[in-house]
Amino acid sequence: MPVFLNSSDADFETRFRDFLGSKRESDVDVDAAVADILNDVQTRGDAAVIELTAKFDHLDLTPDSLAFSAAEIDAAIETVPAQEAAALELAAKRIRAYHEKQLPDDAWWTDETGAKLGWRWGAVEAAGLYVPGGLASYPSSVLMNAIPAQVAGVDNLVICAPTPHGKVNPLVLLAARLSGVETVYRIGGAQAIAAMAFGTETIAKVDTITGPGNAYVAAAKRRVYGRVGIDMIAGPSEILVIADKNNNPDWIAIDLLSQAEHDASAQSILITDDADFGVAVADAVEMRLETLERRDIARPSWADYGAVITVTDLEQAATLSDRIAPEHLELCVADAETYAQKIRHAGAIFIGAWTPEAIGDYVGGPNHVLPTARSARFASGLSVLDFMKRTTLSMMTPAALSAIGPAAKTLATSESLEAHGLSVGARLDQLNEARDG
């Protein structure tokens, strides 16, 4: 059974803090194994990747077959049913339109001293996109990672998507094609992250790596950060629904299960101002679990990490929500659009009863790669900006340097950085000589 909490109970604060502090990630220590894999790939390149792929994915490859050929991609795409292809095309169109609006503007202006200042945005040259394989093979993740990168203007995009036992998801390859990515490597795990970070004889080194993965992928991304950029270290999925009693309990139940079915470590939370409604939702969850195809995953998620929290009013619900800082937040309350303004910390907000979180996973438009484990307090979801960097620009005129240079020289002297002061002072001296002469 999930945890039932009531803010009116004397021990609520203690129990709520304990709930927030509960650990959902795997206790398995994978870091040492990942370190060995990274070192092996860095040292032996293709040979290590091929051996590790045979070991973990039971797939025998050669340097020439690490990537899908164009003919293989074409053949796989031909097998995609028309309805699924159309749905993926709609998703790609909407995701692209949303992310195009994220492109930042350059700036260049002249300040009161006559100095010209500004910044310029540019894309990284190469990005590697990790897409899980096997049971968790999601073409939607291809779109969510590749389209922002393409919109940003990344020149070289590659995908690593493992194919255990050679099993290929044609939708993943179609999503790659729709996203403008032609190079798809059939490798995964920490070895794929290593190959993209360090480069091998066949796989070119990239500048940034994005995309979700298992504990080994997460540990590998953490270790290569600094050599390459990464998007985030994603943990198990989570959803928080704030709902009043004027909702269909079954709708809320299946919204909660939409995340529980991802992973036995996923978390689903309901906050409501009506205790009876909370019970009704919990009952509806149990009913749905009787028939849900992924109930063997969803049931332990709900039983071990789920929660129903009853509050005195919806103001308190918003306060608790910010303490949870959920990855996904659904607001099923009256005047939900206004209520959304009360929320400060959430990866993505779904406003109103007609906006289930699942729409955001596919065709809403915003990105579904989002901060987890309360990191929405300081982090954002994947965007075009994750594939871009800002370069600052400055241009002094003689008059501008005369106006602000003396202050720079003073500060350099105070920091005992003589050459800094001399660098500015030499120019100021010449300006003074020209003026006095």
Residue pairs with C-beta under 8 A, 6 or more apart in sequence:
1 282
1 303
2 268
2 282
2 285
2 302
2 303
2 305
2 306
2 307
2 308
3 15
3 19
3 306
3 307
3 308
4 278
4 282
4 307
4 308
4 309
4 310
5 12
5 15
5 16
5 19
5 307
5 308
5 309
5 310
6 12
6 275
6 309
6 310
7 309
7 310
7 311
7 312
7 316
7 320
8 310
8 312
9 15
16 309
16 320
16 323
19 307
20 323
20 324
20 374
22 305
24 235
24 236
24 265
24 266
24 267
24 305
24 373
25 215
25 235
25 236
25 265
25 373
26 215
26 265
28 215
30 215
30 216
30 219
31 219
31 223
33 190
33 216
34 190
34 216
34 219
34 220
34 223
35 223
37 48
37 52
37 189
37 190
37 191
37 194
37 216
37 220
38 190
38 193
38 194
38 197
38 198
38 220
38 223
38 224
40 48
40 52
40 191
40 194
41 48
41 49
41 52
41 191
41 194
41 195
41 198
41 200
42 194
42 198
45 199
45 200
45 201
45 202
46 63
46 66
46 200
46 201
46 202
46 203
48 191
49 66
49 187
49 191
49 192
49 194
49 195
49 200
49 203
50 60
50 61
50 62
50 63
50 66
52 189
52 191
53 59
53 61
53 162
53 186
53 187
53 188
53 191
54 60
54 61
56 188
56 189
56 191
57 133
57 162
57 163
57 164
57 165
57 187
57 188
57 189
58 164
58 165
59 163
59 164
59 165
59 166
59 186
61 186
61 187
63 201
63 202
65 186
66 185
66 186
66 187
66 202
66 203
67 183
67 184
67 185
67 186
67 202
68 76
68 173
68 184
68 185
68 186
70 182
73 173
73 176
73 177
73 182
73 184
76 168
76 170
76 173
76 174
77 85
77 170
77 173
77 174
77 177
79 170
80 88
80 170
80 171
80 174
84 171
85 174
87 362
87 363
88 139
88 143
88 171
88 174
88 175
88 178
89 178
90 363
91 140
91 143
91 362
91 363
92 143
92 147
92 175
92 178
92 179
94 363
94 364
94 365
95 143
95 144
95 147
95 148
95 365
95 367
96 147
96 151
97 365
98 364
98 365
98 366
99 147
99 148
99 151
99 367
99 383
99 384
100 151
102 148
102 151
102 383
102 384
102 385
103 121
103 151
103 152
103 384
104 121
104 384
104 385
104 388
104 390
105 121
106 118
106 119
106 120
106 121
107 118
107 119
108 116
108 117
108 118
108 393
109 116
109 117
109 118
110 116
110 117
111 117
111 400
113 399
113 400
113 403
113 404
114 397
114 399
114 400
114 403
115 394
115 395
115 396
115 397
115 400
115 404
116 393
116 394
116 395
116 397
117 392
117 393
117 394
117 395
118 392
118 393
118 394
119 390
119 391
119 392
119 393
120 390
120 391
120 393
121 388
121 389
121 390
121 391
122 153
122 388
122 389
122 391
123 149
123 152
123 153
123 154
123 155
123 387
123 388
123 389
124 152
124 154
124 207
124 208
124 229
124 387
124 388
124 389
125 154
125 155
125 156
125 207
126 154
126 155
126 156
126 157
126 158
126 204
126 205
126 206
126 207
126 208
127 149
127 154
127 156
127 157
127 158
127 206
127 207
127 208
127 209
127 210
127 387
128 158
128 159
128 160
128 196
128 197
128 206
128 208
128 209
128 210
128 228
129 142
129 145
129 146
129 149
129 157
129 158
129 159
129 160
129 181
129 209
129 210
129 211
130 145
130 159
130 160
130 161
130 188
130 192
130 193
130 196
130 209
130 210
130 211
130 212
130 213
130 217
131 137
131 138
131 141
131 142
131 145
131 159
131 160
131 161
131 172
131 211
132 138
132 141
132 161
132 162
132 188
132 211
132 212
132 213
132 214
132 217
133 161
133 162
133 163
133 164
133 167
133 169
133 172
133 188
134 162
134 164
134 167
137 161
137 169
137 172
138 172
139 169
139 171
139 172
139 174
139 175
140 175
140 361
140 362
140 368
141 211
141 212
141 368
141 369
142 159
142 161
142 172
142 175
142 176
142 179
142 181
143 175
143 178
143 179
144 367
144 368
144 369
144 382
145 210
145 211
145 369
145 382
146 157
146 159
146 175
146 176
146 179
146 180
146 181
147 179
148 367
148 382
148 383
148 384
148 386
148 387
149 157
149 210
149 387
150 157
150 179
150 180
150 181
151 384
152 384
152 385
152 387
152 388
153 387
153 388
154 387
156 204
156 206
157 179
157 180
157 181
157 183
158 181
158 183
158 184
158 185
158 196
158 203
158 204
158 206
159 176
159 181
159 183
159 184
159 185
160 184
160 185
160 187
160 188
160 192
160 193
160 195
160 196
161 169
161 172
161 184
161 185
161 186
161 188
162 186
162 187
162 188
162 189
162 192
163 186
164 188
168 186
172 184
173 184
176 182
176 184
185 192
185 195
185 203
187 195
188 213
188 217
189 213
189 214
189 216
189 217
189 220
190 216
190 217
190 219
190 220
192 217
193 209
193 213
193 217
193 220
193 221
193 224
194 220
194 224
195 203
196 203
196 205
196 206
196 209
196 228
197 205
197 206
197 209
197 220
197 224
197 227
197 228
198 205
198 224
198 227
199 205
205 228
206 228
207 228
207 229
208 228
208 229
208 230
208 231
208 386
208 387
209 221
209 224
209 228
209 229
209 230
209 231
210 230
210 231
210 369
210 382
210 386
210 387
211 231
211 369
212 234
212 369
213 221
213 234
218 233
218 234
218 235
221 230
221 233
222 230
222 233
224 230
229 386
231 369
231 382
231 386
232 369
232 371
232 375
232 379
232 382
234 369
234 371
234 372
235 372
235 373
236 262
236 263
236 265
236 266
236 267
236 372
236 373
237 259
237 262
237 263
237 266
237 267
237 327
237 328
237 372
238 259
238 266
238 267
238 268
238 269
238 326
238 327
238 328
238 372
238 373
239 255
239 256
239 258
239 259
239 267
239 268
239 269
239 326
239 327
239 328
239 329
239 330
239 357
240 269
240 270
240 271
240 321
240 324
240 326
240 328
240 329
240 330
240 346
241 252
241 255
241 256
241 268
241 269
241 270
241 271
241 329
241 330
241 332
242 271
242 272
242 314
242 317
242 318
242 321
242 329
242 330
242 331
242 332
242 333
242 339
243 252
243 270
243 271
243 272
243 277
243 281
243 330
243 332
243 333
244 272
244 273
244 274
244 277
244 314
244 332
244 333
244 334
245 272
245 273
245 274
245 276
245 277
246 334
247 277
247 332
247 353
248 353
249 277
249 280
249 281
249 283
249 284
250 284
250 287
250 288
251 332
251 353
251 356
252 270
252 281
252 284
252 332
253 281
253 282
253 284
253 285
253 287
253 288
254 284
254 288
255 330
255 356
255 357
255 358
256 268
256 269
256 270
256 281
256 285
256 302
256 306
257 268
257 285
257 288
257 289
257 292
257 298
257 302
258 356
258 357
258 358
259 266
259 267
259 268
259 301
259 328
259 357
260 266
260 268
260 297
260 298
260 299
260 301
260 302
260 306
261 292
261 294
261 297
261 298
261 301
262 297
262 301
263 297
263 301
264 297
264 300
264 301
264 304
265 301
265 305
266 301
266 305
267 301
267 305
267 306
267 307
268 301
268 302
268 305
268 306
268 307
269 306
269 307
269 308
269 309
269 324
269 326
270 278
270 281
270 282
270 307
270 308
270 309
271 309
271 310
271 311
271 317
271 320
271 321
272 278
272 281
272 308
272 309
272 310
272 311
272 317
273 310
273 311
273 312
273 313
273 314
273 317
274 310
275 310
278 308
278 309
278 310
279 308
281 308
282 308
285 302
285 306
289 295
289 298
289 299
289 302
292 298
309 320
311 317
311 320
314 333
314 339
315 342
318 339
318 342
318 343
321 329
321 343
321 345
321 346
322 343
322 344
322 345
324 374
325 345
325 346
325 374
325 375
325 376
325 377
326 346
326 347
326 376
327 346
327 347
327 348
327 370
327 371
327 372
327 376
328 346
328 347
328 348
328 350
328 357
328 360
328 370
329 343
329 346
329 347
329 348
329 349
329 350
330 350
330 355
330 356
330 357
331 339
331 340
331 343
331 349
331 350
331 351
331 352
332 352
332 353
333 339
336 351
336 352
336 353
337 351
337 352
340 349
340 351
343 349
345 376
345 377
346 376
347 370
347 371
347 372
347 376
347 379
347 380
347 381
348 357
348 360
348 366
348 368
348 370
348 381
350 356
350 357
350 359
350 360
360 366
360 368
361 368
362 368
366 381
367 381
367 382
367 383
368 381
369 381
369 382
370 376
370 381
370 382
371 379
371 380
371 381
396 405
398 431
401 424
401 427
401 428
401 431
402 428
402 431
405 424
405 425
405 427
405 428
406 428
408 420
408 421
408 424
409 421
409 424
409 425
409 428
412 418
412 420
412 421
412 424
413 421
